[in-house]
Amino acid sequence: MISLRLDPLFNPPGSNQLARLVVLRWLSVACMVAATLALPPLLDVELPQASMLAVAVTLAGCNLGTLAWYASRPDPPGAWGLFVQLLADLAGWGVFLYLSGGASNPLISFFLPLVAIAAAILPALQGWLLTALAVAAYSVLWHVHRPIVFHVGADAMRWHLAGMWVTFVLSALAVVWFVARATAALRRRERELAAAREAQARDEQIVALANLAAGAAHKLGTPLGTLRILVDELARSTPAGGDINEDLALMREQIDHCKRILGALTADAGALRAEGGGVQAAGIWVQTVTGRWQTLRPHTRARLVCEPALDELHIVVDATLGEALHTLLNNAADVSPEDVELHAGLANGTLCVAVLDRGPGIAPALQAELGRAPLGARDGGMGIGLFLAHAALARVGGSLSLLPRAGGGTIARLCVPLERIRA
């Protein structure tokens, strides 16, 4: 079967415009056949029906040839290709009208939709050229045509007015259908371009943050090394068995964690590919991220609830998604250190992880800003973590929603489509 692939974007000129022209040509063929068969008995006139039907068959053959030609070509037709298609329609209607009264035939108004469509989809040169040819054809048909002879002359004007009304309705419907679809496609393209510009701006901010993070990682190495030396010196000068030894051990452990994080940041800088994390059961991944966070926040406890189905689901681990979940846990612990819950499960083909807290909630004024861009040093934080979490989720087609929790607090829900992370 011959088919024409429709491009969802409005890329004038292109295959979507050609597809609409094909549909309009089928409409022209139907109108020609209907007029050829219906007018002689209705108007009691004689018309060269065989020749008129031959014009309709020729246009139908052009349509089939167009479909076969462009179905075998990977590239959509250019401006001249669409011009030739409209020119074929203009020529077909010119011959058809020559056989059926010329300019006196109300169907000559079908020239106008062709001109309107040419103006909508063609560059100025081709649009003006087709307009000039349509005017020339109209002028020629004014003088050169095969006249229609009515057996009852009084009916001529009545049928002419009725034909003008029918032609106007069909022309208006054709123009509105074509322009409405083209406009809808253009609006879709504008929305996609706006989304692309937003994504580009977000990526530029992420690159800037990555450069700052790399510089910070390099600069923090020295003070962390100094702190580790001081902790070791304090531990050696403190009598064994004191309470301070536990605090010093915890400080040493936290410093080592910081050094490992900086080392991983240096080693993995610029590596955002999900393949780097390997394959892991979804339940194990959630537990691993939570456990790593718990090591850094030993005084805060999070209640973790995982659906059993997550143990059967294996995913490609993405380090950036782990950091996104880490950010949500940190935010919850900052506002509600005594009551943090983590629920992980499957919903509508997505992996969803919800972090619940009993904090004061999110101010309505911040709801639209959080995650879209860093907020700066205000409102108790800079919002960089949520901004990076949004970016990481957008990269895999996921979403992050911040919802009010019944009884007070916030529900931060992270959802990722399974087809993007399933192993």
Protein Blocks (a to p, Z undefined) as FASTA:
>chain_A
ZZddddfbdcdddfklmmmmmmmmmmmmmmmmmmmmmmmmmnopacdfklmmmmmmmmmm
mmmmmmmmmmmpmbdcdfklmmmmmmmmmmmmmmmmmmnopjmlmklmmmmmmmmmmmmm
mcfklmmmmmmmmmmmmmmmmmnccddddfblmlmmmmmmmmmmmmmmmmmmmmmmmmmm
mmmmmmmmmmmmmmmmmmmmmmmmmmmmmmmmmmmmmmmmmmmmmmmmmmmmmmmmpceh
iaklmmmmmmmmmmmmmmmmmmmmmmmgoiabfklnopadfklmmmmmmmmmmmmmmmbc
cdddddfklmmpccdddfklmmmmmmmmmmmmmmmmmlccdddddeehiacdddddfbeb
jafklmmmgojacebjeehiahlmmmmmmmmmmmnopacdddddehiaadddddddfklm
pZZ
